[in-house]
Amino acid sequence: MFGDRPTVGQRVLVSLMGVRALLPEPFPGACMKITEKDILHTATLAHLQLSQEEITQAAKDLENILICFNKLQVLDTKDIVPFEHPKEIENRLRQDRSDKSLPRKKITANAPSVQGPFIKVPKIIEI
């Protein structure tokens, strides 16, 4: 669609247009029509300059993708277990316990300004 190696902007265009495929259809079997106006709008959002040939080809390609999604929408999936992750993973969290911290004198030694045991910082919020 975009030559040998698509640019980042071109990949963004395909990603943005792919979002439309995830939108619900008004009824099963209906297919949203991807127009050249849609491609131009998305290209503008992605700051892309596309030739007329690229716009026409992108519209055709994305239309074919939506047709494939519509075919998937009519499948009966009521007995299919939802897919959560491609690999079994387990959270490995450490125990929530406190450890010995650095001595306060060592922490404040490099501070530009210290007030008592605290590091003094410039005021950043005006009230």
Protein Blocks (a to p, Z undefined) as FASTA:
>chain_A
ZZjbdcfklmmmmmmmmmmmmpccfbghiacdddfklmmmmmmmnopacdfklmmmmmmm
mmmmmmmmmmmmmpccklpccdfbfbdcddddddddddddddfklmmmmpcbdghjbccd
ddfbdZZ
